[in-house]
Amino acid sequence: MTEPTYLDTAQGRRIAYHYSEGEGPCVVFLGGLKSDMQGTKAVHLEDWAQAKGRAFLRFDYSGHGQSSGTFEEGCIGDWHEDTLAVIDTLTEGPIVAVGSSMGGWQSLLLARARPERVSGLVTIAASPDFTEDGWFARFDAAQKAELEKAGQVELASDYMDPYIVTKRMVEDGRNHLVLRDPLELPFRVRMLQGTADTAVSVATATRLLDHIASTDCQLLLVKDADHRFSTRDCLELIEKAVEAASLVEEY
């Protein structure tokens, strides 16, 4: 495994990344919650981009993978700052953001913060606003009391070890919601969603589809695909989505 390069951010975090030179727009992979840049989708897309001569960037948020910090210290806003730091420092010109799960939320925050940089967007089982609509909205009275008293609760997951949800993460998430205000994305948007995904529902995908303001936004539902979306067929669909999102037109 090739050793990563590191970027020291203004917030004092050390972000591990891999960048491949190539033609633009640069493809930037934004990983999911507690995932890292060694995942199947990230590495596959890097290989694909290199074969196509495309510039490509994958990285670990703070508290993830080989970057500094611990997961429990982080929140959506921290990882948004990490994303902006790598985009602003390591890339130039237009980019195509590819966001998986929580990375889908991060890609939408990126598009809102740097609208002049994003020329296309691909989401894979995007989970915008999940700290509020997926977690807090489903907490029972005991969990809410524990969150308030202890500052954290433990949640089980179908796709990873149990993880800690902190009060800071929930409260910070409310400052970064994207489904409450207009979300204009004036470029090609391709959304991918598996029908067997137990972490992100089809209803979440259709809600995002309805919410986005775009002249070219498509949602592809893949029967029986799960949240990992990493089978050979699913990876090929991601490739096609990136190719489609890379076409720049006047809107």
C-alpha positions as CSV (number, residue, x, y, z in Angstrom):
1,M,0.0,0.0,0.0
2,T,1.4,3.4,-1.0
3,E,2.0,5.8,1.8
4,P,-0.2,8.9,1.8
5,T,0.9,12.5,1.6
6,Y,-0.3,14.8,4.4
7,L,-1.8,18.2,4.5
8,D,-1.7,20.4,7.7
9,T,-4.9,22.5,7.9
10,A,-5.5,25.9,9.4
11,Q,-7.5,24.1,12.1
12,G,-4.5,22.1,13.2
13,R,-5.6,18.8,11.7
14,R,-3.3,16.6,9.6
15,I,-5.2,15.1,6.6
16,A,-3.9,12.1,4.7
17,Y,-4.5,12.0,1.0
18,H,-3.6,10.5,-2.3
19,Y,-3.6,12.7,-5.4
20,S,-3.0,11.6,-9.0
21,E,-2.1,14.0,-11.7
22,G,-4.2,14.1,-14.9
23,E,-6.7,16.0,-17.0
24,G,-9.6,17.7,-15.4
25,P,-12.1,18.1,-14.1
26,C,-10.5,16.5,-11.1
27,V,-12.5,13.7,-9.6
28,V,-12.7,14.1,-5.8
29,F,-13.9,11.1,-3.7
30,L,-15.7,12.0,-0.4
31,G,-16.0,8.9,1.8
32,G,-18.6,7.9,4.3
33,L,-18.9,8.0,8.1
34,K,-16.1,6.0,9.7
35,S,-14.9,4.9,6.3
36,D,-11.5,5.7,4.8
37,M,-9.8,6.3,1.5
38,Q,-8.7,2.6,1.2
39,G,-12.3,1.5,0.6
40,T,-13.3,-0.4,-2.5
41,K,-15.1,2.5,-4.2
42,A,-12.3,5.0,-3.6
43,V,-9.5,2.8,-4.8
44,H,-11.5,1.5,-7.8
45,L,-12.3,5.1,-8.9
46,E,-8.6,6.0,-8.5
47,D,-7.6,3.1,-10.8
48,W,-10.3,4.1,-13.3
49,A,-9.2,7.8,-13.3
50,Q,-5.6,6.9,-13.8
51,A,-6.5,4.6,-16.7
52,K,-8.5,7.5,-18.2
53,G,-5.8,10.1,-17.6
54,R,-8.0,11.9,-15.2
55,A,-6.9,13.9,-12.1
56,F,-8.1,12.2,-8.9
57,L,-8.1,12.9,-5.2
58,R,-9.1,10.8,-2.2
59,F,-8.5,11.6,1.4
60,D,-9.3,10.8,5.0
61,Y,-11.3,13.2,7.1
62,S,-9.8,13.9,10.5
63,G,-10.6,11.1,12.9
64,H,-10.8,8.7,9.9
65,G,-8.2,6.4,8.4
66,Q,-4.6,7.8,8.5
67,S,-5.5,11.4,9.4
68,S,-5.1,12.9,12.8
69,G,-7.6,12.8,15.6
70,T,-10.3,10.4,16.7
71,F,-13.7,9.8,15.3
72,E,-15.5,10.8,18.6
73,E,-13.8,14.2,18.5
74,G,-15.2,15.1,15.1
75,C,-18.5,16.4,13.5
76,I,-19.9,17.3,10.2
77,G,-18.5,20.8,10.4
78,D,-15.0,19.6,11.1
79,W,-15.1,17.2,8.1
80,H,-16.5,20.0,5.9
81,E,-13.5,22.1,6.9
82,D,-11.2,19.2,6.0
83,T,-12.9,18.9,2.6
84,L,-12.6,22.6,1.8
85,A,-8.9,22.5,2.9
86,V,-8.0,19.7,0.5
87,I,-10.0,21.2,-2.3
88,D,-8.6,24.7,-1.9
89,T,-5.0,23.6,-1.4
90,L,-4.6,20.5,-3.6
91,T,-6.8,21.2,-6.7
92,E,-7.3,23.9,-9.3
93,G,-10.1,24.5,-11.7
94,P,-13.4,22.5,-11.9
95,I,-13.9,19.3,-10.0
96,V,-16.4,16.5,-10.0
97,A,-17.3,15.5,-6.5
98,V,-18.3,11.9,-5.7
99,G,-19.8,11.6,-2.3
100,S,-20.6,8.2,-0.7
101,S,-23.1,8.1,2.2
102,M,-22.0,10.9,4.6
103,G,-19.8,12.0,1.8
104,G,-22.9,12.7,-0.1
105,W,-23.8,15.3,2.5
106,Q,-20.3,16.6,2.4
107,S,-20.5,16.9,-1.4
108,L,-23.6,19.0,-1.1
109,L,-22.0,21.3,1.5
110,L,-19.0,21.6,-0.8
111,A,-21.2,22.6,-3.7
112,R,-22.9,25.2,-1.5
113,A,-19.6,26.6,-0.2
114,R,-17.6,26.5,-3.5
115,P,-20.2,26.7,-6.3
116,E,-17.7,28.1,-8.7
117,R,-15.5,25.0,-8.3
118,V,-18.0,22.1,-8.7
119,S,-18.8,21.3,-12.3
120,G,-20.5,17.9,-11.6
121,L,-21.8,15.8,-8.7
122,V,-22.3,12.1,-8.1
123,T,-23.8,10.8,-4.9
124,I,-23.9,7.1,-3.8
125,A,-26.4,6.4,-1.1
126,A,-26.3,10.0,0.0
127,S,-27.3,10.7,3.6
128,P,-27.9,14.5,4.0
129,D,-29.0,15.7,7.4
130,F,-28.8,12.2,8.9
131,T,-27.7,13.5,12.3
132,E,-31.0,15.2,12.7
133,D,-33.4,13.2,10.5
134,G,-31.8,9.8,10.9
135,W,-30.5,9.9,14.4
136,F,-32.0,12.5,16.7
137,A,-35.5,12.1,15.2
138,R,-35.4,8.4,16.1
139,F,-33.9,8.7,19.6
140,D,-36.2,7.7,22.3
141,A,-36.6,9.6,25.6
142,A,-33.9,7.5,27.3
143,Q,-31.3,8.1,24.5
144,K,-32.0,11.8,24.5
145,A,-31.6,12.0,28.2
146,E,-28.3,10.0,28.0
147,L,-27.1,12.3,25.2
148,E,-27.8,15.4,27.4
149,K,-26.4,13.9,30.6
150,A,-23.4,11.9,29.3
151,G,-22.8,13.9,26.1
152,Q,-22.9,10.8,24.0
153,V,-24.8,7.6,23.1
154,E,-23.7,4.4,21.4
155,L,-25.5,3.3,18.2
156,A,-25.4,-0.1,16.5
157,S,-24.8,-0.3,12.7
158,D,-25.5,-2.9,10.0
159,Y,-22.3,-2.0,8.2
160,M,-19.7,-1.3,10.9
161,D,-18.9,-1.7,14.6
162,P,-21.1,0.3,17.0
163,Y,-20.1,3.9,17.1
164,I,-20.4,6.8,19.5
165,V,-22.8,9.7,18.7
166,T,-21.8,12.8,20.6
167,K,-23.9,15.8,21.6
168,R,-21.5,18.0,19.7
169,M,-22.0,16.0,16.5
170,V,-25.8,16.3,16.8
171,E,-25.7,20.0,17.6
172,D,-23.1,20.8,14.9
173,G,-25.2,18.8,12.4
174,R,-28.0,21.3,12.8
175,N,-25.7,24.1,11.6
176,H,-25.0,22.2,8.3
177,L,-28.4,21.0,7.2
178,V,-29.0,21.1,3.4
179,L,-32.6,19.9,3.1
180,R,-34.2,22.9,4.8
181,D,-33.2,25.8,2.4
182,P,-33.1,25.9,-1.4
183,L,-30.3,23.8,-2.9
184,E,-29.4,25.0,-6.4
185,L,-26.9,22.8,-8.2
186,P,-26.4,24.3,-11.7
187,F,-24.6,21.3,-13.2
188,R,-25.1,17.6,-13.9
189,V,-26.1,15.6,-10.8
190,R,-26.2,11.8,-10.8
191,M,-27.6,10.0,-7.8
192,L,-27.2,6.3,-7.1
193,Q,-29.2,4.3,-4.5
194,G,-29.6,0.6,-3.7
195,T,-33.1,-0.6,-2.8
196,A,-31.6,-3.1,-0.3
197,D,-29.8,-0.3,1.6
198,T,-30.6,-0.6,5.3
199,A,-28.6,2.5,6.3
200,V,-30.1,5.0,3.8
201,S,-33.6,4.6,2.5
202,V,-35.0,5.1,-1.0
203,A,-37.3,7.7,0.6
204,T,-34.2,9.7,1.6
205,A,-32.9,9.5,-2.0
206,T,-36.2,10.7,-3.5
207,R,-36.5,13.5,-0.9
208,L,-33.1,14.8,-2.0
209,L,-34.1,14.4,-5.7
210,D,-37.2,16.5,-5.1
211,H,-35.3,19.1,-3.1
212,I,-32.5,19.7,-5.6
213,A,-32.9,22.6,-8.0
214,S,-31.1,21.4,-11.2
215,T,-31.9,21.2,-14.9
216,D,-30.1,17.8,-15.1
217,C,-30.5,15.7,-12.0
218,Q,-31.1,12.0,-12.2
219,L,-31.7,9.3,-9.6
220,L,-30.9,5.6,-10.5
221,L,-32.3,3.0,-8.2
222,V,-30.5,-0.3,-8.2
223,K,-32.6,-3.3,-7.2
224,D,-31.1,-5.3,-4.3
225,A,-27.9,-3.2,-4.1
226,D,-27.0,-2.6,-0.4
227,H,-25.3,0.4,1.2
228,R,-21.8,-0.6,0.2
229,F,-22.7,-0.4,-3.5
230,S,-19.4,-2.1,-4.3
231,T,-20.2,-5.0,-6.5
232,R,-18.7,-5.1,-10.0
233,D,-22.0,-3.9,-11.5
234,C,-22.3,-1.1,-9.0
235,L,-18.7,0.0,-9.6
236,E,-19.4,0.2,-13.3
237,L,-22.5,2.3,-12.6
238,I,-20.3,4.7,-10.6
239,E,-17.9,5.0,-13.5
240,K,-20.7,5.8,-15.9
241,A,-22.2,8.4,-13.4
242,V,-18.8,10.1,-13.1
243,E,-18.4,10.2,-16.9
244,A,-21.9,11.7,-17.2
245,A,-21.3,14.3,-14.5
246,S,-18.0,15.3,-16.1
247,L,-19.7,16.6,-19.2
248,V,-19.9,20.4,-18.9
249,E,-22.7,22.3,-20.5
250,E,-24.2,25.7,-20.2
251,Y,-27.2,25.9,-17.8
